[in-house]
Amino acid sequence: MEKHDIQTLDDIKLLVNTFYTRVQQNDLIGPIFNGVIKDNWPAHLEKMYGFWQTLLLDVQAYTGSPFPKHAKLPVEQEHFDTWMRLFTSTVNELFEGEKAKEAIWRAARMAEMFMYKIDHLRNNPQITPIV
């Protein structure tokens, strides 16, 4: 398959579907995702299409704040490292170009920020995350 950059909603769907299939099957992070999402994967995937479409294609398809749903997950740095490794390998297998690089960069910043915020909340239990 000849690779191209992320340009369309179909590209976003291919990325998201491939990535989350790998997440669901991963021994470390799969049980966490499957335990929280349960049988709501179609709705979660739709949300993720909108999220990445908004970030990468400048189409306003997502509203909301992604962090609060992640705030109390039982995750550590190794979970984010695994998530990031799966995301990066998925992008690199399927795409190449500026948007592909941007997707990896944005995912890395998000993982870093989420871990920082989760650590902050754990170290300051009096703070309640906005849901």
N, C-alpha and C positions, 0 to 999 in steps of 0.2 A: 504494500500500500504506500503510495507516494504521500508524503506528509505536506500539509499546508498550515497556515496560521489559523487561529480561532477567529472566525469571521461571522458566523451565523448562529441562530438559535439551535439548529441541528448540530452544529459543532459543540455547543454548550451541553446539549443533551447527551451526546456521545461521551464527552468528558465526564459529566456527572454520573451517568449510568455505569460507565466502566469503573470509575473510581469507587462508587459506593458498593458495587458488586464485590470489589476487592476488600473494602472495609468490612462488609458483612461476613466475609470468609476468613478474615484475619483472626488468629487465635488470641491476640492481646486486646484489640479494640473492638472486634466484632461483637463479643458478648455485651459490651457496654452499649453500643449503638442499638443492637437488636433488643436489649432489655428495656431501653427507653422508648424506642420508636415502635416496637412490637409489630403490629400488622398495618401500621400507618406509613409504610415506605412510599407508596405512590404520592401521598400528600407531601411527605418530606422531600422527595425528589422534585416535585413541582416547585416547592419553595426554593430549592437549591438552583433550579434552572433560572428562576427570577433573580436570585441573589447574584449569580455569576454573570447573567445577562446585564444586570445593572452595573456591575463593576467593570466588565470588560467591553461591553458593546454600547455603553451609554444609552441604554434603553431603560426607562424607569419601570422596572418590572418587580421590584422588591421594596417593601416598606417594613419597618420594624427594627428591632435591635437584636442581633443574634446572640450577644453575650449572656443575658440572663438565663436562658435555657441551658447554658453550659456551666453556670456558676457553681452548682452543687454536685457536679459529676465526680465520681471517684477516679480522677485522673491525675497523673504525675507527668513529669517531663518525658518519660519513655513513651507514654501514650501519644503525646504531641509529636515526638520524633518519628514514631511509626506512622502516624497520620500523614506527616509531611513527606516521609519517604514514599508512601503509597501514592500521594498526590503528585509528587515530582516525577516519579517513574511513569505514571499514567499520562501526564501531559507530554513528557518527552517521547513516549512510545507513539502517541497519536498525532502530535502537532510539532511545528517548528515555526518560529517567527517572533515578532515583537509582542503580540498578545499572549502567546504561550509563555514567554519570559515574564511578562507582567502577571500572569495568573500565578506562577510559582512565587514571584516576589510578594504578591498580595497574600497568598496563603501563608508564607513564612512569617510575614508581619502579623497576621491574624493569630497564628499559633503562638507566637512570642507574646503578644498582648494578652491573649486569653490566659496563658499560663501565669503571667505576671499578675493579672487581676485575681485569678483563683488563689494564688499564693497570698495575695494581699487580704482577701476575704477570710482565708483560713487563719491568718495571723491577727486578724481584727474581727473576732466573731460578733462584736456589737454592731457591725455594719450589715445591713440587709440589702442584698442586690435588688435593683429595680426589676420587676417582672413585667 
